[in-house]
């Protein structure tokens, strides 16, 4: 949205030419906190070679004046850049007004000539006045965006994704939303409730035979028209789809359909209007789909396919059970192996006991035999000494 656009080309006393000074933003009626964009072109139209240098404190910038008279320098670029005759510069800067009321904006510059003399832009060179509105005390339903996708795994349906936002300054306690395909209402009304600045993204599955060549898909917020809003022009979004034939089979990747045309904003009348809001922050998600047919077929009453997201949980549970069974099998195998080792040790100990028993029988035999043999008397110490002396004498005689 363009709030201001310069009509005439202006030239300062320093031969700097101002062109295409514009102020724009996303909101139809800017409020405090909304971002706006300031932009202008500057050209040096001097005929004689007299270069200028962009200098501090702000270079090429904008001067904003608040409703209270406070001056605020916005931006500041091209500092120390040399401006030769014929040079062109584009200056841009974002700005967010924090107060409501009448704001004033002017292009501005700080430069110096080749002698070092400082030059500044004229105070009344070009002034743009922008009214920043006070925040609204009413809610505002905005259909912020929508698209349709097709998945060949579910060839009977296309899925509509859409976003609803409350861009107003009050709570939407309750409002009804309606979906139409080819002029036919496919819902009984979807209730929404949103806080200021809150948004919700939802989905709806539409039978594929309803989305043929050039089908119109219309999403209407506050279809009953009973909600008082700050803006009644953004309640409806209409998508005109082409290139999608009923029953067409797709191969390879699943195609995502994009709208070939979107209606321009219009005014709501009896719940039927045309409009679109460009942006939204998704802070909620919901799904208007329902599980109605366990076989995966069509719910003829609502045009909704079953929600198979629970299958993911089942697969996770099966995976956990498989891991547990693997662990139990490993533990049982280990215990069986240890039991085999214990059995072999018992067998070895039994054999050893049997061998010892047989050795005990032999010991009794040898004990009896030893008892019948005469016991040799051990020589006393004196006998041994006497024998040693006799042997020594015999050796000397020899």
MARDOTOR-300733 format. One record per residue (C-alpha): y, x, z. Coordinates in steps of 0.1 Angstrom, whole numbers, plus 2048, in hexadecimal, padded with zeros to 3 digits. Last residue first. Layout:
# residues N
(pt (Y X Z));
...
# end
This chain:
# residues 398
(pt (432 BAE A1B));
(pt (435 BB2 A40));
(pt (459 BA7 A3E));
(pt (450 B87 A2B));
(pt (435 B7E A44));
(pt (44E B82 A60));
(pt (466 B6A A50));
(pt (44B B50 A4A));
(pt (441 B51 A6E));
(pt (465 B4D A79));
(pt (469 B2E A63));
(pt (449 B1E A71));
(pt (456 B23 A94));
(pt (477 B12 A8C));
(pt (465 AF5 A7B));
(pt (44E AF1 A98));
(pt (46C AF1 AB0));
(pt (47E AD6 A9D));
(pt (461 ABF A9D));
(pt (44C AB9 A7E));
(pt (448 A95 A74));
(pt (427 A86 A79));
(pt (417 A76 A5A));
(pt (40D A52 A5E));
(pt (3EA A4B A54));
(pt (3E8 A31 A38));
(pt (3DC A0D A40));
(pt (3FF A00 A48));
(pt (40C A0D A26));
(pt (3F3 9F6 A14));
(pt (3FF 9D8 A27));
(pt (423 9DF A1F));
(pt (41B 9E5 9FB));
(pt (40B 9C2 9F7));
(pt (427 9B1 A0A));
(pt (440 9C1 9F2));
(pt (42C 9B5 9D4));
(pt (430 991 9E0));
(pt (456 996 9E5));
(pt (459 9A1 9C1));
(pt (44A 980 9B5));
(pt (464 96D 9CA));
(pt (480 983 9BC));
(pt (475 97A 999));
(pt (476 955 9A0));
(pt (498 958 9AF));
(pt (4A5 96A 990));
(pt (497 950 979));
(pt (4A9 934 98D));
(pt (4C9 948 98D));
(pt (4C7 94B 967));
(pt (4C0 926 962));
(pt (4DE 91D 979));
(pt (4F4 934 965));
(pt (4E9 924 944));
(pt (4F1 901 952));
(pt (513 90D 95D));
(pt (51B 91A 93B));
(pt (511 8FA 92B));
(pt (527 8E6 943));
(pt (545 8FC 93A));
(pt (53F 8F4 915));
(pt (53D 8CE 91D));
(pt (55E 8D1 931));
(pt (56F 8E2 914));
(pt (563 8C8 8FC));
(pt (56F 8AC 913));
(pt (591 8BC 916));
(pt (595 8C0 8F1));
(pt (58A 89C 8EA));
(pt (5A3 890 904));
(pt (5BF 8A4 8F4));
(pt (5B7 896 8D1));
(pt (5B5 873 8DF));
(pt (5D8 877 8EE));
(pt (5E7 884 8CE));
(pt (5D8 867 8BA));
(pt (5E5 84E 8D4));
(pt (608 85D 8CF));
(pt (606 85A 8A9));
(pt (5FA 836 8AC));
(pt (618 82E 8C2));
(pt (630 83E 8A9));
(pt (620 82B 88C));
(pt (624 80B 89F));
(pt (649 812 8A7));
(pt (64F 819 882));
(pt (63E 7F8 879));
(pt (658 7E6 88F));
(pt (672 7ED 873));
(pt (65F 7D5 85C));
(pt (678 7B9 85E));
(pt (66B 79C 84A));
(pt (67D 791 82B));
(pt (699 778 82D));
(pt (6A2 75D 814));
(pt (6AA 744 82F));
(pt (694 726 828));
(pt (67D 736 80F));
(pt (673 752 826));
(pt (664 768 80C));
(pt (644 77B 811));
(pt (63B 799 827));
(pt (61B 78A 835));
(pt (62A 787 857));
(pt (644 76D 84A));
(pt (663 766 85F));
(pt (670 788 86C));
(pt (696 783 86A));
(pt (6B3 793 858));
(pt (6D6 78E 866));
(pt (6D8 7B3 871));
(pt (6F2 7C1 888));
(pt (706 7E1 88B));
(pt (724 7E7 8A1));
(pt (740 800 8A1));
(pt (744 803 87C));
(pt (767 810 875));
(pt (776 7FD 857));
(pt (789 804 838));
(pt (795 7F4 817));
(pt (799 7D0 821));
(pt (790 7B7 807));
(pt (79D 795 7FC));
(pt (793 774 7EB));
(pt (796 751 7FA));
(pt (77F 733 802));
(pt (77E 729 826));
(pt (794 70A 820));
(pt (7AE 71F 80F));
(pt (7AF 744 815));
(pt (7C9 758 803));
(pt (7C0 772 7E9));
(pt (7B9 797 7E8));
(pt (7AA 7A4 7C7));
(pt (786 79D 7BE));
(pt (76E 7BA 7BC));
(pt (75E 7C4 79B));
(pt (740 7D8 790));
(pt (732 7D8 7B3));
(pt (718 7F3 7BB));
(pt (6F3 7EF 7B9));
(pt (6DD 80A 7CA));
(pt (6BF 813 7B6));
(pt (69E 81C 7C7));
(pt (692 83D 7B9));
(pt (676 83D 7A0));
(pt (66F 81C 78E));
(pt (682 7FB 78D));
(pt (674 7DA 782));
(pt (68C 7BE 778));
(pt (683 79C 786));
(pt (6A7 78F 784));
(pt (6BD 7A7 770));
(pt (6D6 7BD 781));
(pt (6EF 7CC 76A));
(pt (70C 7B8 778));
(pt (718 7B0 79A));
(pt (739 79F 7A3));
(pt (740 7A4 7C8));
(pt (757 78C 7DB));
(pt (767 795 7FC));
(pt (778 77A 811));
(pt (78C 77A 831));
(pt (7A7 793 827));
(pt (7C5 77C 81F));
(pt (7C6 768 83F));
(pt (7D9 783 852));
(pt (7E4 77F 877));
(pt (7C8 766 87C));
(pt (7C4 743 88B));
(pt (79F 73B 88A));
(pt (796 718 87D));
(pt (791 721 859));
(pt (76C 716 85A));
(pt (762 734 844));
(pt (771 74B 85E));
(pt (764 769 84A));
(pt (759 762 826));
(pt (740 779 813));
(pt (73C 771 7EE));
(pt (721 77E 7D7));
(pt (727 776 7B3));
(pt (70B 77B 79B));
(pt (714 78C 77A));
(pt (6F0 790 76F));
(pt (6D8 783 789));
(pt (6D8 784 7AF));
(pt (6C8 762 7B9));
(pt (6A7 76C 7AA));
(pt (6A7 78B 7C1));
(pt (6A5 776 7E1));
(pt (6C1 782 7F8));
(pt (6BC 798 817));
(pt (6D9 799 82F));
(pt (6E8 7B7 840));
(pt (702 7BD 85B));
(pt (71D 7D6 864));
(pt (734 7CC 881));
(pt (758 7D7 888));
(pt (76F 7DA 8A6));
(pt (794 7E1 8A4));
(pt (79C 7C3 8BB));
(pt (77C 7B5 8CA));
(pt (763 7A3 8B4));
(pt (74E 783 8B5));
(pt (739 778 896));
(pt (725 759 88F));
(pt (711 758 86F));
(pt (712 737 85C));
(pt (6F5 722 84F));
(pt (6EE 73D 836));
(pt (6E7 73F 810));
(pt (705 72A 804));
(pt (702 726 7DE));
(pt (720 730 7C8));
(pt (70C 74B 7B6));
(pt (704 75B 7D8));
(pt (718 74F 7F6));
(pt (719 75E 819));
(pt (72C 74D 835));
(pt (73B 75A 855));
(pt (743 745 874));
(pt (75C 74F 88F));
(pt (75A 753 8B4));
(pt (76F 764 8CF));
(pt (782 77A 8B6));
(pt (795 790 8CF));
(pt (7BA 798 8C9));
(pt (7CE 7B3 8B7));
(pt (7C1 7AE 895));
(pt (7AC 7C4 87E));
(pt (78B 7B3 889));
(pt (771 7C1 871));
(pt (754 7B4 85D));
(pt (73E 7CC 849));
(pt (724 7C2 82F));
(pt (702 7CE 823));
(pt (6F0 7B6 80B));
(pt (6CB 7BD 805));
(pt (6B9 7B4 7E5));
(pt (698 7A1 7E7));
(pt (678 799 7D5));
(pt (670 7BD 7CB));
(pt (66B 7C9 7EF));
(pt (65D 7EB 7EA));
(pt (674 7ED 7CC));
(pt (692 7EF 7E2));
(pt (6B3 7E0 7D6));
(pt (6D5 7E7 7E5));
(pt (6F4 7D1 7E7));
(pt (717 7DC 7F3));
(pt (732 7CF 80A));
(pt (754 7D8 819));
(pt (76F 7D0 833));
(pt (76C 7AB 835));
(pt (78A 7A7 84D));
(pt (78D 78E 869));
(pt (7AF 790 87B));
(pt (7B6 788 89F));
(pt (7D9 77E 8AB));
(pt (7F1 790 8C2));
(pt (7FD 7A7 8A6));
(pt (809 7C9 8AE));
(pt (82F 7CD 8A8));
(pt (838 7D4 884));
(pt (844 7F5 877));
(pt (860 7EE 85E));
(pt (866 80B 846));
(pt (889 816 83A));
(pt (88B 832 820));
(pt (8A9 849 81F));
(pt (8B2 860 802));
(pt (8CC 87C 803));
(pt (8DF 86D 821));
(pt (8DE 88C 837));
(pt (8E0 8A4 81A));
(pt (8C5 8BF 819));
(pt (8CB 8E0 82A));
(pt (8D7 902 81D));
(pt (8D7 923 830));
(pt (8EA 941 821));
(pt (8D4 95F 81D));
(pt (8E7 96D 7FF));
(pt (8CA 964 7E8));
(pt (8CD 940 7F3));
(pt (8BC 930 812));
(pt (8A6 912 816));
(pt (8A0 8F6 830));
(pt (895 8D5 821));
(pt (894 8AF 826));
(pt (886 88F 818));
(pt (891 871 82D));
(pt (87F 857 842));
(pt (88D 83A 857));
(pt (879 824 86F));
(pt (881 800 878));
(pt (86D 7F2 895));
(pt (84C 7F8 8A6));
(pt (845 819 8B7));
(pt (82A 834 8B3));
(pt (830 83B 88E));
(pt (814 851 87F));
(pt (81E 869 864));
(pt (80C 87B 848));
(pt (81E 896 834));
(pt (822 89E 80F));
(pt (83A 8B4 7FB));
(pt (835 8BB 7D6));
(pt (848 8D9 7C9));
(pt (857 8E1 7A7));
(pt (867 901 79B));
(pt (87F 8FF 77D));
(pt (898 918 78C));
(pt (884 92E 7A5));
(pt (87C 923 7C8));
(pt (86D 93F 7DC));
(pt (854 934 7F7));
(pt (85C 942 81A));
(pt (851 920 829));
(pt (840 90A 810));
(pt (839 8EE 829));
(pt (847 8DA 847));
(pt (839 8B9 851));
(pt (84D 89E 864));
(pt (86D 8A7 877));
(pt (874 88B 890));
(pt (897 87D 897));
(pt (89A 864 8B4));
(pt (8B0 846 8AC));
(pt (89D 82D 8C1));
(pt (88E 81C 8A2));
(pt (881 83F 899));
(pt (891 857 880));
(pt (879 86B 86A));
(pt (884 88B 858));
(pt (86D 898 83E));
(pt (863 8BB 834));
(pt (869 8D9 81D));
(pt (86E 8F8 833));
(pt (86E 8ED 858));
(pt (87F 908 86E));
(pt (87E 91C 859));
(pt (883 926 835));
(pt (87D 91D 811));
(pt (88C 938 7FB));
(pt (8A5 931 7DF));
(pt (8A8 942 7BD));
(pt (8C9 944 7AB));
(pt (8C2 94A 786));
(pt (8DC 932 777));
(pt (8D2 910 76A));
(pt (8C8 901 78C));
(pt (8AF 8E4 78A));
(pt (899 8EC 7A7));
(pt (87F 8D0 7AA));
(pt (873 8BE 7C9));
(pt (858 8A3 7C8));
(pt (853 88A 7E5));
(pt (838 87C 7FC));
(pt (835 86B 81E));
(pt (813 85C 828));
(pt (80F 842 844));
(pt (7F7 840 861));
(pt (7F5 821 876));
(pt (7F9 827 89C));
(pt (817 80F 89F));
(pt (813 7F4 884));
(pt (815 7F5 85F));
(pt (814 7D4 84C));
(pt (7FE 7D5 82E));
(pt (7EB 7F2 83E));
(pt (7DD 810 82B));
(pt (7FD 823 828));
(pt (819 82E 810));
(pt (83C 83E 80F));
(pt (849 84B 7EE));
(pt (864 864 7E2));
(pt (85D 868 7BD));
(pt (878 881 7B5));
(pt (892 896 7C7));
(pt (8A5 8B1 7B4));
(pt (8B1 8D1 7C4));
(pt (8D1 8DC 7B4));
(pt (8E0 8E9 7D5));
(pt (8F9 8CC 7D6));
(pt (8DB 8B4 7D6));
(pt (8CD 8A2 7B8));
(pt (8BE 87F 7BA));
(pt (8A6 86E 7A1));
(pt (8A8 848 7A5));
(pt (88D 82F 7AE));
(pt (87C 83D 7CD));
(pt (85D 82A 7D9));
(pt (859 81A 7FB));
(pt (83E 808 80E));
(pt (822 80F 7F5));
(pt (800 800 800));
# end
